[in-house]
Structure formats: C-alpha cells, structure tokens
Amino acid sequence: MSENTVCLVGNVNVGKSTIFHELADKGQQEVVCPGTSVSYNLSSVKGDTSILIDPPGINSLLASSEDEQVSRNLIITKKVDKIIQVLDAHNMIRSISLALQFSEFGIPTVFVLNKEDMAQIRGITVDSEKLSVLFGVKVVRTVAREKQGISTLRDSLEYTAVPKRLLQFPTDIENAIQKMAQLLKDKVHSPRGEALLMLADKSFFSTVSESKLDSETLEKCEAIRAELQAQRRKPINLALSELFMFHATRLAKDFQQKKPVLTAPFMTAIGRAASQLPFGVPMAIMAFFFMYLFVGKLGAEYLVGFIEGRIFEGFIVPEVSRIVGLTGLTWLVDL
C-alpha cells in the first residue's frame, strides 16, 4: 500500500462500514486476504488521494477469532499511516479498551464518536472535549446512518495526532515490552506495539517472521516471553486483557455520565423508527388510515348520531324548552 493509508478500526457493529461508504470514492473494492475467507473493503477517500481500508470489526488486538486476527495483522503488516477509530458512544468501555491497545503503536489517530443517538436513549452522555484532552486526539461526533458529521470527519484527517499512552503496565510486563521492542527496533513498523502483541499471542510470532526477522531475534523474543510467563500464574494474554478493561472502565468515568432514562423505551423506539424512511412512510400511511376510521367512520356515523339524538334531542333541547317555558318567554322556544 502507498503512503497515506488510512485505516478504519473499531469494535464489531460500531457503524464502521457505514462511515467507510460515506468517506469512500465510487471505486470501492472487496479484497480477500490470502489464505483466508475473510475480506476487507478498499477505496480512495472521496476528494483525496489517500487509500482507505475497512477491515472487519475487532474487539481486541489480543484477538482469537480469524476475523479479528486478520484485521489485526492487516493493520500491522500494511504500515497504516493514519487510523480512524470509531467509538461506540453507548458502549464506551470496550471502545476505550481498544483505544488503549492502539495507543501502544504510536499511529496518528482521530476518534469518531458514533451512535450518540442510541447512547441518549440509554441516558448516556459523553464529554467529547474531555475525551479529546485525555487522549490528545481530535474527536468528531457522528450519527453515521444519518450522515451527520461525515464532512467534518473528512476534514479532520489533516489533523490526526499520536494518542497518549495512558496505561502503565506492571513493572515485569513493561520491562519485557521494552526489551523486546529494543530487539525489534528498525526491523518492524511499530516495535513497542508489536512487542506487546508478541507477548500476548505466541501465534503472532509467525506474522512478525513474515517481516523477515532473523531467527536469532525471534529466539530472543520467545525467550523474553517464556521468562515473563514463568513469573505469572495467568496466561499473559488474559492478564493483559483484564488490565486494558480495568483501565478503560476507570478512564470512562472521567468523560462519561449515565442518568436514569425517563422516557419509555418502547415509545422511544417507535419515535426512532418513524424517523427512518423505510419505516416512517408505512407508519404514516397507517396513521392516516386510523384517522380515517376514527373521523370518517366512528365520528361521522356513530358520534354525530349519539350527540345529536341522545344528548341534544333527548336531554338538552327538552330541558332548555322547559326552563324557557317557565319564564313566559315563549318566543324563545320557537327559536
């Protein structure tokens, strides 16, 4: 891939592909990764020469599923220049966990805060300014399915920044990362990030070996990993996953608030559905139909007869006539 390769990353079902189709030019391609059944989308950015790739969603770089491993390896081996990380506004903890992992790679990034409409339904609000200050990157608010914020995002690709590393690892893990990163220096795209992955996932050694690392370097890296694992009860990947989630939960408290939901979820869901064209038009037709039944049938045929016959002729008119007759003003009765 060329310079200026931009990669969309984010958790599964975060709305990433919707954003890709809005940013991408017309010449979109689906590329199958060699040796797998997993594919990713490829295009140029609309109005730009940058290449845009959209791999499958990923919940963790410490991945186990084939889709996630392919996504992770694609990001690492293709030397991505910029990252657009799509954050799920109504599930920020898992998004921040992934952001903490990507921050170890030192790749210029812009955050996209998506699905804020769904977050509001759950009473969740995200302070994008605090989030931006915390990580040191620009945050763009979007509702991708309604095309809100897309043009701002496109402009923001000029202002990506390397996110701050906010997680402090335990001393033994940090020392192992630094030792391994020193061995990988000048040999891989992101020595620290790839050292972290090699510690977490032994299978990643085969991916890194494709970068033509010499066997001596690989053996030393394997020895560092084995030494660290011997010092710990839990598998390294599990310990790292728990560490990322713990810190993500702690950090989310700084910029996220959750208030009790006052509106009925069912009525809110009806309101959201009515605002979408595929559902809104049929719902409007049904509303007019029920109005016709109420006004045309129930109103004209039943209510008018009931009010005229039972209420006016059966009660109001006789009573008014009787009262007027007692006054002696008989001419009023004729009215």
C-alpha positions as CSV (number, residue, x, y, z in Angstrom):
1,M,0.0,0.0,0.0
2,S,1.1,3.5,-0.6
3,E,1.9,6.3,1.8
4,N,-1.2,8.0,3.3
5,T,-3.0,4.8,4.0
6,V,-5.9,5.4,6.3
7,C,-7.5,2.5,8.2
8,L,-10.9,2.4,9.8
9,V,-10.9,0.5,13.1
10,G,-13.5,-0.2,15.7
11,N,-15.4,-2.8,17.6
12,V,-17.8,-5.1,15.9
13,N,-21.2,-3.5,15.0
14,V,-20.0,0.0,15.8
15,G,-21.1,1.5,12.4
16,K,-17.6,1.5,10.9
17,S,-18.7,0.2,7.5
18,T,-21.4,2.8,7.2
19,I,-18.7,5.5,7.7
20,F,-16.5,3.8,5.1
21,H,-19.2,4.0,2.5
22,E,-19.7,7.7,3.2
23,L,-16.0,8.5,3.1
24,A,-15.1,6.2,0.1
25,D,-15.0,7.2,-3.5
26,K,-17.0,5.3,-6.0
27,G,-14.3,2.8,-6.9
28,Q,-14.7,0.5,-3.9
29,Q,-13.2,-3.0,-3.9
30,E,-13.6,-6.1,-1.8
31,V,-10.3,-7.8,-1.2
32,V,-10.0,-11.3,0.2
33,C,-7.0,-11.8,2.5
34,P,-4.7,-14.6,1.1
35,G,-5.2,-18.0,2.8
36,T,-8.5,-17.0,4.5
37,S,-12.2,-16.4,3.7
38,V,-12.0,-13.0,5.4
39,S,-12.3,-9.9,3.2
40,Y,-11.9,-6.2,3.7
41,N,-13.1,-3.1,1.8
42,L,-10.6,-0.9,-0.1
43,S,-11.1,2.5,-1.7
44,S,-9.7,6.0,-2.0
45,V,-11.0,8.8,0.2
46,K,-13.6,10.9,-1.6
47,G,-11.9,14.1,-2.8
48,D,-8.5,12.9,-1.7
49,T,-5.7,10.6,-2.9
50,S,-5.4,8.7,0.4
51,I,-6.2,5.0,0.4
52,L,-8.9,3.9,2.8
53,I,-9.2,0.4,4.1
54,D,-12.0,-1.1,6.2
55,P,-11.1,-4.4,7.8
56,P,-13.6,-6.5,9.8
57,G,-14.5,-5.2,13.3
58,I,-12.2,-6.1,16.1
59,N,-12.9,-6.1,19.9
60,S,-9.3,-6.6,20.9
61,L,-5.8,-6.6,19.3
62,L,-5.2,-9.6,21.6
63,A,-7.5,-11.5,19.2
64,S,-8.5,-15.1,19.0
65,S,-11.1,-15.3,16.1
66,E,-9.9,-15.5,12.5
67,D,-11.7,-12.2,11.5
68,E,-10.0,-10.3,14.4
69,Q,-6.6,-11.8,13.7
70,V,-6.8,-10.9,10.0
71,S,-7.9,-7.3,10.9
72,R,-5.1,-7.0,13.4
73,N,-2.4,-8.4,11.1
74,L,-3.6,-6.3,8.2
75,I,-3.3,-3.1,10.3
76,I,0.2,-4.1,11.5
77,T,1.7,-5.5,8.3
78,K,0.3,-2.9,5.8
79,K,2.1,0.0,7.6
80,V,-1.0,2.1,8.2
81,D,-0.2,5.8,8.3
82,K,-3.4,7.1,10.0
83,I,-6.2,5.5,12.0
84,I,-9.8,6.5,12.2
85,Q,-11.1,4.7,15.3
86,V,-14.9,4.6,15.6
87,L,-16.0,4.7,19.2
88,D,-19.4,3.3,20.3
89,A,-21.0,6.1,22.4
90,H,-23.3,3.7,24.2
91,N,-20.6,1.2,25.0
92,M,-17.5,3.3,25.6
93,I,-15.6,0.9,27.9
94,R,-14.9,-1.6,25.1
95,S,-14.1,1.2,22.7
96,I,-11.6,2.7,25.2
97,S,-10.0,-0.7,25.9
98,L,-9.3,-0.9,22.1
99,A,-8.1,2.7,22.0
100,L,-5.6,1.9,24.8
101,Q,-4.3,-1.0,22.8
102,F,-3.9,1.0,19.6
103,S,-2.1,3.8,21.5
104,E,0.8,1.5,22.0
105,F,1.5,1.6,18.3
106,G,2.0,5.3,18.0
107,I,-0.1,5.7,14.9
108,P,-1.7,9.2,14.2
109,T,-5.4,8.9,15.0
110,V,-8.7,10.6,15.0
111,F,-11.6,9.4,17.1
112,V,-15.1,9.2,15.7
113,L,-17.9,9.2,18.4
114,N,-20.7,7.3,16.7
115,K,-24.2,6.1,17.8
116,E,-24.8,9.0,20.1
117,D,-28.5,8.8,19.4
118,M,-28.5,5.3,20.9
119,A,-26.5,6.4,23.8
120,Q,-29.1,9.2,24.6
121,I,-31.8,6.5,24.7
122,R,-29.9,4.8,27.5
123,G,-29.3,8.1,29.3
124,I,-25.6,8.1,28.4
125,T,-23.7,11.3,27.6
126,V,-20.0,11.5,26.5
127,D,-18.0,14.7,27.0
128,S,-16.0,14.7,23.8
129,E,-13.8,17.6,24.9
130,K,-12.6,15.7,28.0
131,L,-12.1,12.6,25.8
132,S,-10.0,14.6,23.4
133,V,-7.8,16.2,26.1
134,L,-7.4,12.8,27.8
135,F,-6.0,11.0,24.7
136,G,-4.6,14.1,22.9
137,V,-6.5,13.5,19.7
138,K,-9.4,15.1,17.8
139,V,-12.9,13.7,18.5
140,V,-15.6,14.0,15.8
141,R,-19.2,13.4,16.7
142,T,-21.2,11.5,14.1
143,V,-24.5,9.7,13.5
144,A,-23.3,7.8,10.5
145,R,-26.6,6.4,9.3
146,E,-28.0,9.9,9.1
147,K,-24.7,11.2,7.5
148,Q,-24.2,13.6,10.4
149,G,-20.5,14.7,11.0
150,I,-19.1,13.0,7.9
151,S,-17.8,16.1,6.2
152,T,-16.2,17.2,9.5
153,L,-14.5,13.8,9.7
154,R,-13.1,14.0,6.2
155,D,-11.6,17.4,7.0
156,S,-10.2,16.1,10.3
157,L,-7.9,13.6,8.5
158,E,-5.5,16.5,8.2
159,Y,-5.3,16.9,12.0
160,T,-4.6,13.4,13.2
161,A,-2.3,13.0,16.2
162,V,-0.5,10.2,18.0
163,P,-2.6,9.3,21.0
164,K,-1.2,9.4,24.5
165,R,-0.2,6.2,26.2
166,L,-2.4,6.2,29.3
167,L,-1.9,2.7,30.6
168,Q,1.0,2.0,33.0
169,F,1.9,-1.7,32.9
170,P,3.2,-3.7,35.8
171,T,7.0,-3.5,36.0
172,D,7.6,-7.0,34.8
173,I,5.4,-6.6,31.7
174,E,6.8,-3.1,30.9
175,N,10.4,-4.4,31.2
176,A,9.6,-7.3,28.9
177,I,7.9,-4.9,26.3
178,Q,11.0,-2.6,26.4
179,K,13.5,-5.5,26.0
180,M,11.6,-6.9,23.1
181,A,11.0,-3.5,21.5
182,Q,14.7,-2.9,21.6
183,L,15.3,-6.1,19.7
184,L,12.6,-5.1,17.1
185,K,13.9,-1.6,16.6
186,D,14.4,-0.6,13.0
187,K,13.0,-4.0,11.9
188,V,9.3,-3.6,12.2
189,H,6.8,-0.7,11.8
190,S,5.9,-0.3,15.5
191,P,8.5,-2.0,17.8
192,R,6.6,-1.4,21.0
193,G,3.1,-2.3,19.7
194,E,4.4,-5.5,18.0
195,A,6.3,-6.4,21.1
196,L,3.1,-6.2,23.1
197,L,1.4,-8.5,20.6
198,M,4.2,-11.0,20.7
199,L,4.0,-11.1,24.5
200,A,0.2,-11.6,24.3
201,D,-0.1,-14.1,21.5
202,K,2.5,-16.7,20.6
203,S,1.0,-17.2,17.2
204,F,1.9,-13.6,16.3
205,F,5.5,-14.7,16.0
206,S,4.7,-16.2,12.7
207,T,3.1,-12.9,11.5
208,V,6.2,-11.0,12.6
209,S,8.5,-13.5,11.0
210,E,6.9,-12.6,7.6
211,S,8.7,-9.2,8.2
212,K,11.9,-11.2,7.6
213,L,13.2,-11.0,11.2
214,D,16.3,-13.1,11.6
215,S,15.9,-16.3,13.6
216,E,18.2,-15.1,16.4
217,T,15.9,-12.1,17.1
218,L,12.9,-14.3,17.1
219,E,14.5,-16.8,19.5
220,K,15.4,-13.9,21.9
221,C,11.9,-12.6,21.8
222,E,10.5,-16.0,22.5
223,A,12.8,-16.3,25.5
224,I,11.6,-13.0,26.9
225,R,8.0,-14.1,26.6
226,A,8.7,-17.5,28.2
227,E,10.5,-15.9,31.1
228,L,7.6,-13.5,31.7
229,Q,5.0,-16.3,31.5
230,A,7.0,-18.4,34.0
231,Q,6.7,-15.5,36.5
232,R,2.9,-15.3,36.2
233,R,0.1,-17.5,37.2
234,K,-2.4,-16.3,34.5
235,P,-1.7,-16.5,30.8
236,I,-0.1,-13.2,29.6
237,N,-2.9,-12.5,27.1
238,L,-5.6,-12.9,29.8
239,A,-3.7,-10.7,32.2
240,L,-3.3,-8.0,29.5
241,S,-7.0,-8.2,28.5
242,E,-8.1,-7.7,32.1
243,L,-5.6,-4.8,32.5
244,F,-7.0,-3.0,29.5
245,M,-10.6,-3.5,30.5
246,F,-9.9,-2.3,34.1
247,H,-8.2,0.9,33.0
248,A,-10.9,1.5,30.3
249,T,-13.6,1.3,33.0
250,R,-11.7,3.7,35.2
251,L,-11.0,6.2,32.4
252,A,-14.6,6.2,31.2
253,K,-15.7,7.7,34.5
254,D,-13.8,10.9,33.6
255,F,-15.8,11.7,30.4
256,Q,-19.0,9.6,30.5
257,Q,-22.2,10.1,32.6
258,K,-25.2,7.9,32.8
259,K,-28.5,9.3,34.0
260,P,-31.8,7.4,34.6
261,V,-33.8,7.0,31.5
262,L,-37.1,8.9,31.9
263,T,-38.7,8.0,28.6
264,A,-40.4,4.7,27.9
265,P,-38.0,2.5,25.8
266,F,-40.9,1.3,23.6
267,M,-42.1,4.8,22.7
268,T,-38.5,5.9,22.1
269,A,-38.0,3.0,19.7
270,I,-41.2,3.9,17.9
271,G,-40.0,7.5,17.5
272,R,-36.6,6.4,16.2
273,A,-38.3,4.0,13.7
274,A,-40.7,6.8,12.5
275,S,-37.7,9.0,11.6
276,Q,-36.3,6.4,9.1
277,L,-37.7,6.3,5.6
278,P,-38.3,2.5,5.3
279,F,-40.4,2.5,8.4
280,G,-41.6,6.1,8.6
281,V,-43.7,6.0,5.3
282,P,-45.6,2.8,6.2
283,M,-46.2,4.2,9.7
284,A,-47.5,7.5,8.3
285,I,-49.9,5.6,6.0
286,M,-51.2,3.5,8.9
287,A,-51.7,6.7,10.9
288,F,-53.8,8.3,8.2
289,F,-55.8,5.1,7.8
290,F,-56.6,5.0,11.5
291,M,-57.5,8.7,11.4
292,Y,-59.9,8.0,8.6
293,L,-61.5,5.2,10.6
294,F,-61.9,7.4,13.6
295,V,-63.1,10.5,11.9
296,G,-64.9,9.1,8.9
297,K,-66.5,6.0,10.5
298,L,-66.7,6.3,14.2
299,G,-67.0,10.1,14.2
300,A,-69.5,10.6,11.3
301,E,-71.6,7.5,11.7
302,Y,-71.7,7.0,15.5
303,L,-70.6,10.0,17.5
304,V,-72.6,12.6,15.5
305,G,-75.8,10.5,15.8
306,F,-75.2,9.9,19.5
307,I,-74.5,13.6,20.3
308,E,-77.4,14.8,18.1
309,G,-80.0,12.2,19.1
310,R,-79.2,11.2,22.7
311,I,-77.6,14.3,24.1
312,F,-79.2,17.3,22.3
313,E,-82.7,15.9,21.3
314,G,-83.0,13.6,24.2
315,F,-81.8,15.8,27.0
316,I,-80.5,19.3,26.3
317,V,-83.3,20.6,24.0
318,P,-86.2,19.4,26.2
319,E,-84.7,20.8,29.3
320,V,-83.9,24.2,27.7
321,S,-87.5,24.3,26.4
322,R,-89.0,23.5,29.8
323,I,-86.9,26.2,31.5
324,V,-87.7,28.8,28.9
325,G,-91.4,27.9,29.2
326,L,-91.4,28.7,32.9
327,T,-90.1,32.2,32.1
328,G,-93.1,33.0,29.9
329,L,-90.8,33.9,27.0
330,T,-92.5,31.5,24.6
331,W,-90.9,33.2,21.5
332,L,-87.6,31.8,22.6
333,V,-88.9,28.2,22.3
334,D,-89.7,28.8,18.7
335,L,-86.0,29.5,18.0
